[in-house]
Amino acid sequence: MATATKATTAKKENSGSNIFASMSIVICILVGVILWKFVMGSPGNFEGGDPENGHPLPGNYFGMVYKGGYVVPVLMGLFLMVVVFSFERYFVINKAAGKGNVDAFVKKVQSLLSAGNIDSAIAECDKQEGSVANVIKSGLKKYKEMETEKGMDTEQKCLAIQKDIEEATALEMPMLEQNLTVIATLVSIGTLMGLLGTVTGMIKAFSALATAGAPDQSQLANGISEALINTATGIATSAVAIVMYNLFTSKIDKLTYSIDEAGFSIVQTYASTHK
């Protein structure tokens, strides 16, 4: 029953996370379009108040970015997605780690285990909270349950404790990796969209050079500007996404290691005290 309850809770959290991801993607793109059209495309950013045909005012970066073309709002939306999902993963992973330092918590649990004080170790899990504490608490409860189990030998009981810890880990840890795939995908999409903007900008630039007689310098400058702005935005989006993805992956690996370390201690302690 306990496993079924945990699985149902995990499904609800998974559904909520999927809804959050879908809404965030749509909202970020809309915000990117609004910022590009009404903030960066404001008439006050251009000579003569004409965003379409006028040049950006000297030193006005908003106007320069607006001239990057229709790929810019998509890139801005992608960058906002990186920011939003990074904050979301930061809070989720911090919540999973619990209230205190994870390493100190694991060492304290190991110390209480060595002293045979299982109830105090469980109470410590309640204080810590988070996914790591939940997994360890599940293992400790199984530990107590096996102490009163009569129909199994020590090896079977150790396997039962280990299996319980693995099941609890399987329910808790996938939540930490959710939406990381979005950040990982944005690494590639940011680069590709930046490249698309670069290509469209260079097409405009070469079209200006191909005109009969003297080339249209305004169109040539706009084409080169569009290419460079899209390149810069795409690279920035991908760079931030790579950094955040690696940072969160490292944090998750650390939490997983802490769970494995505590789980090993629980099984080994039971095996050594029930020979």
Helices and strands as residue ranges (DSSP letters): H 2-34, I 35-40, G 43-45, G 47-49, H 61-66, H 71-97, H 102-114, H 118-128, H 130-148, H 154-172, H 174-177, H 180-209, H 217-273
